Amino acid sequence: MKTFFTICTLFVSLITGISQSVFSVIQNSDAHDTLEAAILVAGLDDTLNSNGSFTIFAPSDSAFTLLPPGVLDSLLTDPSGELMRVLLHHVTTDSIGADSLKSGDQLIMLSGDTTMIHIDSSGIYIDSIHLSVIDLLADNGVVHVIDAVLLPPVVEDTMMMTNTVVDIIVNSADHNILETAVIAAQLDDDLAAAGPFTVFAPTDSAFAALPEGLI
């Protein structure tokens, strides 16, 4: 698949004069298979291969694994809607190298939402997400690798409502006893409500440390 899309990218470059686009930087990276697939599903690859000037804050494959269970699958079912908005929230116009970023800068993303840059002794952050690799240069812009997925506020709000504290407990392999206890006590509907809630969740091994017969 990588070879096929590399050929496609080379074909586009013959038409546009771009030999290394921001999309081909992502495409040729072994750490961005999920982002590449999402861009292709949304049909955003032609735009990112085109003449212009783009800066992409590119979440790695491991960044996508930090999303709550089911969120990525949900996004992929809506390629022209929420998926496109999330992807555009990682892209801004102009080629902005790391040395041009200043703490307090506000960037307007192609989603229409605003992000904030923060810089301290530990590095550069966009909306509190660390830039782990900077300045991967392309003919039509620059790519910075980030450690988590940037979510537009409206998508984040929707995600939080569809991933409740109960969902987190139910989807955890380490909280089977707590799940059973919550359901037995009929607390699942309460904890699935709008909230907000904070749950200090004992693991199965924590319950195992109780005196014999107590559970």
Salt bridges, closest charged atoms under 4 A:
ASP33 OD1 - LYS2 NZ 3.04
GLU36 OE1 - LYS2 NZ 2.84
ASP113 OD2 - ARG85 NH2 3.16
ASP113 OD2 - HIS89 ND1 3.96
ASP120 OD2 - HIS118 NE2 3.28
ASP135 OD1 - HIS144 ND1 3.91
ASP147 OD2 - HIS130 ND1 3.29
